[in-house]
Amino acid sequence: MAESHDNVDRIDIDGLEQSAKIPRGATHASDSDRRFIMVWFRCCHQYGRLSRNAAATRYEGRCPRCGGNVSAGIGPGGSARRIFEAR
């Protein structure tokens, strides 16, 4: 059975428009200051993390190999998923 890939859970690299919005309360770490989401960077076939910014409005980070910028907005009605794909 082929796996379905939904564009809602993809994040674009280098400032291209992204469609994933992460709910404000989503966390994987016990410390609220260390909230993050996991990202599979297709560009370099690497996993990495996006950390929440100081204003708690976006998750931001870079590809661990090529340094491409990635960010995802935080807001109501977003995804409860913790792992995303950056293309």
C-alpha positions in Angstrom: 0.0 0.0 0.0 1.4 3.4 -1.0 1.9 5.9 1.8 -0.2 9.1 1.4 1.8 12.4 1.7 -0.3 15.3 2.7 1.0 18.8 1.7 -0.3 20.2 5.0 2.6 18.6 6.9 5.4 19.8 4.7 7.6 22.8 5.4 9.5 24.6 2.6 13.1 25.6 2.9 14.7 29.0 2.4 11.6 31.2 3.0 9.3 29.5 0.6 5.7 29.5 1.7 4.9 26.9 4.3 1.5 25.3 5.1 2.0 23.7 8.5 0.8 25.5 11.5 1.7 24.0 14.9 -0.7 24.3 17.8 0.5 26.6 20.6 0.3 23.9 23.3 2.2 21.2 21.4 5.4 20.1 23.2 7.6 17.1 23.2 10.0 18.3 25.9 9.1 18.6 29.6 10.7 22.0 29.8 8.4 24.6 28.2 11.4 26.7 27.1 12.8 23.8 25.0 9.8 23.1 22.8 10.7 21.9 19.3 9.5 19.9 16.3 11.4 17.3 14.3 12.0 17.8 10.6 13.2 15.5 7.9 15.3 17.6 5.6 14.9 16.1 2.1 17.6 18.3 0.7 20.3 16.5 2.6 18.5 13.4 3.9 19.0 14.4 7.6 16.7 14.8 10.6 16.9 18.0 12.6 14.9 20.2 15.1 13.1 23.5 14.8 13.1 25.4 18.1 10.4 27.8 19.2 11.4 31.4 18.9 11.4 33.8 21.9 8.0 35.3 20.9 6.5 31.8 20.7 5.1 32.6 17.2 7.2 30.3 15.1 9.4 27.2 15.1 12.7 28.1 13.4 15.9 26.3 12.4 18.3 25.3 9.7 19.2 22.1 7.9 22.1 20.5 9.9 24.0 19.8 6.7 23.4 22.6 4.1 22.2 25.3 6.5 18.9 26.0 4.6 16.5 28.1 6.7 13.1 26.6 7.7 10.3 28.0 9.9 6.7 26.9 10.7 4.0 29.2 12.2 2.4 28.4 15.6 -1.3 29.0 15.8 -4.8 27.7 16.5 -6.2 25.0 14.3 -2.7 23.7 13.4 -1.3 20.2 13.3 -0.7 18.0 16.3 2.1 16.2 14.5 5.6 16.4 15.8 7.6 15.3 12.7 7.5 17.2 9.4 9.2 17.1 6.1 11.1 20.1 4.7 11.5 20.1 0.9 
